[in-house]
Amino acid sequence: MSESKYTPRLKTEYTDKLREELKKELNLKNLHEVPELKKIVVSSGVGKKREDKRFTETVALTLEKITGQVPTSRLAKKSIATFKIRKGMGAPVGYLVTLRNDKMYEFADRLINIALPHVRDFHGVSRKAFDAKGNYSLGLREQTVFPEITFEDSAVLHGLEITFISKNGSKEGSLKLLEKFGMPFEKENK
C-alpha cells in the first residue's frame, strides 16, 4: 500500500498549467526563465510595545497559527535613541517566518482566496508594491482576516507584512504570476 503525498492546489496548478501559460505570455524561450515563487516572508513588528510581554507573546502566537511555523524573533540591528532602542537589545523588535515549498503555496492560497476577501472595504491590493527584482510586499492592518485567529487572539490587534519573493522575476513577470494565482489587484484607471 503506497501513501499518496498531498500536493497543494496552487503548486499543482502552477506546474501543470500556469508555467506554460506564463512562458507564452512573456515570450520566453526556456521554461526555466519563467518567474516562480521562491519563498514568502511573513513578519510583524512589535513597535513601542516591545516591553509588553503579553503583546509580544500574542504576536508570536498569531504568526505561528497563521503560518504553521514557529516564528524567529528579531533584535534591533541599529541603535536609535528616539525610539529608545539599542543594537542587539534584549527585547525583540519583531517576529519573522519564512515559508518555502508546500507551506508557501498553502499560505498563498489561503491569503488570496480566504483572508484578502475578508479585509474591510477591500478594493484590491496595490500594483505598485514590486521592487526591481519582482518581489512583492503587502501589508495587512489586522491579523483577524485569517480564519485561524480566534476571538481571544483578536483582543490584541497587530499588523502583518507579507513579502512574495520570486525567482527569475521582473516587475511584469511577477505581476503576471501573482495574477495567475488569483491575487486581487486593484483595477487600473485608464
Protein Blocks (a to p, Z undefined) as FASTA:
>chain_A
ZZdddddfklmmmmmmmmmmmmmmnopabfklpccdfbdcddddekjmlmmmklmmmmmm
mmmmmnopacdddddfbdcfklopaehiabacbdcdddehjlmmmmmmmmmmmmmmmpgh
iabjafklccfkopacdddfbfklpmklcfklmmpgcddddddddehiafklmmmmmmmn
opacddddZZ
